[in-house]
Amino acid sequence: MSCKNYSCKKNVFSLFNTHILYGILIVILSLALVDLSFSQEEILLKPQEALGYTELKAGETIALDTPIDPKTYRIGPGDEMTIFIWGNLQAQYDLKVTPEGKLLFPNIGPIDVSGLYLDEVKSRIKKMVLKRYKNIHVTSDLTGLRKFRVYVTGAVNCPGVYEANGSTRVSEVILKAGGFANEDKELNRWQRPKKKVEFPPGIASHRRIIVSHIDGGIDTADVLIFEQAGDLRYNYKLTDGDRIFVPLREEDVNLYGIFGGVRNPGYFEYSPRDSLKDLIGLAHGLSIDAETAKAELVRFNEDDRTTSKTVIALGDILTGKSPDIHLLPDDRIYIRTVKYYHEKQQVLIIGEVMFPGFYAIEHDSTYLTEIIEKAGGFTKLSSLTEAVMTRYISNDTKDREFERLKQIPVADMSDLEYEYFKIKSREDPGRVSVDFKDLFSNNKEGDIILRDGDIIYIPRRSEVVVVSGEVANPGMLSYHPQYNYLDYIKLAGGYSFRADKRKARIIKGVTGEWKKTNRKTKIDPGDVILVPEKQKIKYWTVIKDVVSFLGSTATVYLVIREATK
């Protein structure tokens, strides 16, 4: 039928537009559904990623830490077996245990294997096949591990249900559950302040983890001895439906500690299975400087308040000559260390010697002259008058009074305190008093025994004297052995008109000592001649002070006169 009028054309056009709109809506809805499905898939994947594991794909192998033990591995739904038959019959069967725990063997029938150990399953398969066929050989192997669910509860960060397989251990599934509760993963547990007693981190027990099996059996897992000593005995492998419960531990009791000659001293969570050797393993073994002949065991008495001390033959226990000692809660072991064991002592020589650098010394027996001789002696450019030897000052040897005065304003100090403060401020901390020039002029009386960390500095001859202050041309001048301070001031252009000649001083370059100027005072290289500026007289201040003094004197005079009338 043809449309010849406008009304018919309009209906066709409207119908065409309607189909187009329906098509567009269908496309939009399809895209929205696809996007929603992808979003849901991403949402479902995120928790798995957060839990720290990924699902195994088909054909992907499972990493094993040890081979599967046929005597301890229980077969369950999802395990894969491969059976080889040869002889009169050549065949290979790849079978998977059904959800009901059976192997569906062609021509033989279902074999019930659920809950049996692997070696029992192999025997049952062989028996069933040999019953069906004669003059053949049968070999069966486990070729694929099943996945199953386990439950993690208690003091973990993310309790819940997690996938595992026959090689998964307790520590792995706890890690999937976010680790033990209230433990900072960013904290470096191996960095600790020196001499600080270390307590176990967090609040969760690492040693009394309860693993409940579906057959009613219960094991107590110990993750700490695996973490600290690499001992897998109690880091059990999991089976179908295991329930893992991580309890809280006591905070300050039910611990035991080891201190002294071990690599990782501190307190550890107690386990009733432990002995002395186990505790030493948790402490990463004895240190090289440990005194292994004996140790001290401190144990609480029956009143739970007082303690008793027992000396134990540590060396005999470690070598097997004596039996190991079973430990009790809150026992403490103290192992002594050998004093000065492999103590490494050295000094540093810097500057003008033939071979500068570090040199080994012996405790309380190496002298300064010996080390200089080992260093090849002084160079021709060395300055013994400016040589310095410094020694490390510990906090125990610091001047406590000087440290106290540094915190006090000068205005609050007494005259004696201020004088002491000035003297100590001019001292060079750690400087050892030694006259190098006199010592190496065959005067051995001033020789010094060296200590670990001493620094010997032999500078190059400066060959200059510094003239500073109120002179015409202050600065460095060439050293002349026969010159006195006036000669150097003359070389510097003489005094300026503001110079205070009477207060001129000589500052010794080596000691920092201030000396009054004197023609007979010897000037050495590195010395400083200081000429200060005259202080301007404030006449108005002087007049006020004089008037005030006269007024006070007159007042006193009048009071005395009135009192004597």
C-alpha positions, 0 to 999 in steps of 0.5 A: 500500500502506498502513502500519497497524502501527508498524514501517511508520510507523517506516520511512517516518519514517526514510526521510524523515529520511534525505532531509532530511539528504542535502538539507542536506549538498548545500546545505552542500557547494554553499555551500562550493564557491561560497565556495572559488571566490570565495576562489580568484578573490580569490587570483588577483587579488591578484598582479595588483593588487600588480603595478600593472595591471588587465586591460582589459575589452571595449570599453575603450580603451587610453591612447596617448602618441602615435598608432600609427606604421604604419611601425613597428607590427608586427601580431600575433595579437589586433590588430583591423582594420576594413575599409571598402569603398565604390563598387559594393559597400558593406561594413564588416568588423571582423576580428581577427588569429587566433592563427596571424597571419591575417585571415579575410576573408569572400569573400576568404579568409585573409590572412597578416599576422603579423610585417608592419608596419601599412602593409604589412598595409594594402597587402596587404588593399587588393591582395587586395580589389581582386583580388576586386572591381572599381570599389571603394575600400578603407580599412583601420584598426587599431581595437584593440590586442592584448595579449601577454606580455613577460618582465622579469628582472634587478635588479627587485623582482618579476621575472616575466611581464607583460601589455603592448600595442603602446603599452607602453614599457620604463619601464611594464613595469619599474614593473609588475615592482615597479621597480628593485631596492633603491630606496626609493620613499618617499625624496624624491630631490629633497631633499638636504643643501646642497653634498652630492655626489649619487650615483645611487640603488639598484644597478640600471642605468637606462641599459643595459637589454637588450631582446631581441626574438623575431626576434633583434634587441637594443635597449638601453633608457635609462629615466634620460634619460626620467625626468630629461629626458623623452626618449622616444627610448630608452624603447622600445615593446614587442612580442610576447615581448620579454625585458627584462633589467635589469643591475646598474651599477658603484657608483663608476665608469662615471659622469659628473658635472656640478657648479656652475651646473645645477639638479640637480648630481651624478653620473649613470650613464654612457651611450656615446650621451651628449654634453654637451647630454645631460648638461646635460639630465639635470641639468635644464638650466643655472641662471639664475646659470650662467656660460655663456661657458665650462666646464671638462671634467676627463677621465682620461688613458690611465693611468686615474689622472691627469686633464687639464683642458680649457676648453670654449666652453659658450655656443658649443656650446649655441647651435650655433656649435660642435659638441657634445662626446661624453663618456667614462666618469667625465668631470666638467663644472664650470660656474661661477656668477656671484657675487652674481647677483640677491643680495637683501639686506634689513633689518627695522625693528620698533617705533616708526617710522612705517612698520615692516617690511622694506626693501631695501638695497644691498651695502656702501652703505646706512647705518642713518640712510638706512633710518630715514629711509625708514621715516618716522623715529621716532614720539613714543613711541620710546626711542632709549636702548633701541633695539637693532640685531642681526646674524646670527652664522654658525657661522664667526664664533662665539667658539670659546673661549666655546663650549668653556668652556660645556662645562666645569664652572665648578669646572674653569675657571681664574680667567682662564677663569671671568672671560672666561666671565662677561663673554661670558655677559653679552653679547648675541650679534649685538648691534651697538654703536650709540648711537642717541641720539647718532647721531640727534643729528646725530653721523653719525660713528657711522653704520653700514653695514647687512648683509643680515638686520640687525634694528633694534628701536626700543622704546616708551619704558618710562618705568619704573625697576625697584627689585629686592631688599631694599627695602620695596616692590620693583617698577616705578616711574615714571621721573623724569629728575632722580632718582638711585638713592637717590630711587628707593629712597626711592620704593620704601619705603627699604631693608629691614633685611636690605639690603646698601647697600654692594653695591647695583648699577645694571644698565643696561637697554640694555647690561646693564652693572653699575655701582656705585651713585653719586649722579652715575650717571644713571638711564635708563628701563629700568634696574634698581636691585638691592639684595642681601641681607646675607650672614649671618655664620657665626660658628662657621665664622669661629672655625674658620678663625681657629683653623686659621690660628693653628695653622698660624702657630704650626707655622711659627714653631716650625719656623723657631725649631728650624731657627735654633738 
